[in-house]
Amino acid sequence: MVLKSEAIASQHYYEPDTKEIGFKMAYVLHEAGGQLTTQRLVDILADHFQISVLWEYDDSRESILYQKWHRAVRHSIHKMKTWGFIERAKTGGDSYPVLTKSGHQLGDWARRFYNQEDIDLPDWVRKFLSPLQKRIGRFLKGISSGSKPNGIELCRWVDFCYRSKQYDKTSGLFCAVLKDRVPEDIYIKAERQARIGQIKLAEEEDLKLSKFFLRVLEKQFVEITEKHSGGYLDQFKIGFFYLLYEAMERTMGEKLYSEQIDMLEEWRHGVDEIAAHHDWLKEELLKKATEEFNKYPQRKDKK
């Protein structure tokens, strides 16, 4: 029987792309005030990328793997200097990489991204994550591109997709993770993110359906009122309808689909107000709304 520690230790080394290392490097340096020793940077990034897990379980591999990782980080430092995000310290030389003004800007964008404060990155920042996006895309399509990601890396990809709200990818990535090849805390976190990703994805689909439903009702409202009122209605009543419609759209972004049934009742109450003096409008519009709403078998009252 193979122990879990042995299974984890046997995982092959999988190196992140140079640009992604640079993006995380800018984040770490920015949070540290702009400067760290190369050695300290190598160690911190090993923890951030969970590379250090590979040698925590096998002392015999530590030296070899650490040297590979050390070279990868130094190569990324060199590229970051070439791109103008890092410069040599006035004292200490290459042993103390320092962020430039552009580097601090990149680091602040990285901070916002990793803290999920802002995932709408500008194009020049997004380029640092494009190699990772391509790797994930190729993996999910089953396209072989050299070394396959190990279980620990796959969990890190789940985390990346979760943070960037790519919920359609979290489950597919997590399904490829073997539980006995990943430390328990890393596995549990990825499992939770994949599960939440499925819920978020379902909510997004429900929201799309709800917005479509509202657009249909809006169109029917206009068609019915124009048909029966010669092309115009009292402006106050029309304004009230659109204010109600916009308020519902804003609210739906934070509501579960089960609660949208209550919103329909609010909408019907709005129709009562709008059509208080037009019985024909109230009757026909509610009929249309009910017919359209009942077309969708997905609707379920969740408790």
N, C-alpha and C positions, 0 to 999 in steps of 0.2 A: 504493500500500500504506500502510495506516494503522499508524503505530508504536504499540507497546503503551503508551508514555508518553502519547501523544496520546489513546488510547482511555480510559486511566484518568482523564486530565484532563478528558475530556468527560462524565464521570459527573455526574449531577445531584445537587444538594445534597438530602440526606434527613435531616430533623431528628428526633432521638429525642424521646420524650414527656417533658413537664416533670417528671413523677414519677420517671421512670427517671434523668433527669439529676440530680435531687435525691438519689436513692439512691446513685449513684456519687459525687456531691459529698460526701455524708456520709462515705463510705469514704475519699476523698482527704484531707479535712480531718482525720478521725480519725487517719489514718496520719501526718499532718503535725503532730500535736499539738493540733489543734483550730482553727488559724487560719492563713490565707494571705491575700495580697492578691487582690483580685478579678481583676486582670490575670493573676497567676500561676495562679489557679484556672481561668480560661478556657483558658489554654495547656495545662495538664495534662489537663483534661477533653477537649480537642480530640484529644490523643494517645490517651487511653483509649478514646474513641468512634471513633477512626480518622478523624475529620473532617479532621484536618490533612493526610491523604494527598491530599485533593482539590486543595489549593493547592500542594502540594510540586512538582507536575508542571506548574503553570501560574501564573506570577507575575502574569499579567494578571487572573486571577480572585481572587487572594489577598485583596485589599482588600474586595471585595463579599462573598465567602463568610465571611471573618473577621468582618465586621460583623454578618452574619446569626447566626453562632454566638455572638458576644459578646452580642447581644440575647437569645438563647435562654437562655444561662447566667444573665444578670442577671434574667430573668423567673423562672427557677427559684429563684434566691436569694431573690427577693421572696416567692415562694410558701412556701419553707422557713421564712422569718421568720413568715409568717402562720400556719403550722402549728406553730410553736414549736420548731423544730429549729435555727434560726440566730438570732443576735442581733447588734446592732451592737457593734463594739469600743469600749471606753471612749475610746480615742484612734484617730483615723483614720476614724471613722464608717463609712459604707457601703463604703469602700475596703478594709476588713478584716473580712469576714464571720467570725463566731466560732460554733462549735458550742455549743449549750446542753447541759445534762445529758441531755435526751432525744435531742439530736443525736448525742452520743457513743454512746448506746445503739444508735441506728440505725446509726451508722458501724461499730460492733463487729459487728452482725448482718451488715452488708454485707461486712465483712472475712471473716467466717466463710463467707459464701456464695461470694464470689469465690475464696477459697482452698480451696473444696470441703470445709471442715471440718464444716459443718452446713447442709444445704439444707432442713431442716424448719423453715421460718420461721413465726413467730407471725402471726396474721391481720393485725395492724396494720402489720407489716413487708411482708407479702406484697402489700398494696395498692399499694405503690410499683412493683411489677413487673407488676401485673395489666394495665395498658395495653399493655405489650409482649407479654404472653401473648395478648391479644386481637388485636393486629396480626399476630402469627405465625399464629394460628388462622385469621384471615380470609384471609391470603395463601395458606395451604395449601389452603383450601377454594375458592380462586379468586374470592373476593369482592373487588371493587374498592373501595378506600376512599381515593380521591384519589391522591396521588403514590405510585408504586411504589418499593419499596426498591431501591437500586442494589446492585451486586455486593459492594461492601465491607460494606454494611450486612447483606446476607444472610449473609456470612461471620461477622459479629458475632453474628447470630442463631443460627447453627450453634454458636458458642462458648457462648452462653447456654444453649441446650438441652442441650449436652453437660455443662456444669457442673451443671445442675439435673437431670441424669439423665433427660431427656425424649428418650431414644434413638430413639423412634419418629418423631421429627420431623427429626432431623439430616440424614438422607439426602434427604428431600423438599426441604429447603431448599437443600442443596448442589447438587442437580441443576439448580437454577435459576441457578447461578452460571456466568458466562462467564469462562473462564480468562484471556482476553486483556484483560479489563476490571478485573482485580484484581492488585495487586502480588504477586509470586511468593511471598514469605514468608507473606502472609496466606492465599493460596490453598492452599499446602501444609499449613498448620496446619488449615484447615477440612476439607481432604480427609482428613487423618489422623483428625480427630475424627469425621467422618461414617463412615469405615471402622470405627473402634473402636465407634461407636454401633451399627452393624449387628451386630458380634460380640456386644456386650453384650445387644442385643435378642434375639438367638438364644439366648444363655445363659439369659435370663430365661424364654423360652418353654420351654426344656428343663427348667428348674427347676420350672416350674408342672406340667409333665408328670410329673416325678419325684415331686413331692409328692402328686399325684393317685394315682400308682402306689402310693406308700407307704400312703396312706389306704385304698386297696382291699385291700392286703395285711393291714393292721391289722384291717379289718372281717372279712376271711376267716379270720384267725387266731382272732378271738373266736368266730365262728360255728362253726368246726370244733371248737375246744376245748370249747365248751358242748355241742355235739352229742354228743361222745364221752365227756365226763366228768361228765355230770349237772349241769352248771352251775357247776363250780368246778375250779380247778387249784391246785397248790402255789403259795402266794403268792410265794415266792422266785423261782420260774420266771417268773411273770407280771411281777414287778418287773424282772427281768433283761431281759425282752423290751422293756418300755417305756423303760428306760434306753438300750438299744441303739437303739431307734427315734428317741428324742430326739437322741441323739448324731449319728445319721446326718442328721437334718434340719438341725442346726446346721452340720455339715460341708459339706452340699450348697451352702450359700450361697457357699462359696469354691472350689467344685470345678467343673470342666468336665464336660459330659455324658459324655464318653468315659471319665472316671474313675469314673462312677457304676456301671459294670458291675462294677468291683472291689468297690464297696460292697455290691452285691447278693451277691457271694461272701461278704463279711463277715457279711451278714445271714443267709445260709444256714449259716454257721459257728455263728452265734448260735442258729439253729434246732436245729442238732445238739446244742448244750449243753442247750437247753430240753427237747428231745424225746428226750434220751438214754435214758430209760426208757419211752418211748412210741413204738414203731416205727410204729404206725399214724399217729400225729400227724406224725412226720417225713416219712413217705412222702406223705401226702395234702397236707400244707402245701407241700412242695417242688413237688409236681405243680401245685398251684394257682398258686404263684408263677411257675413256668416258663410256664404257659399265659398268665397275665396279661402277663408281660414280653414274650412273643413276639407279642402283639397289635399292638405298635407298630413299624411299618416304619422309623420315624425313627431307631431305635437303630443306630448304626454304631460300630465300633471304630476310633477315630482314632489315628493314630500320631504 
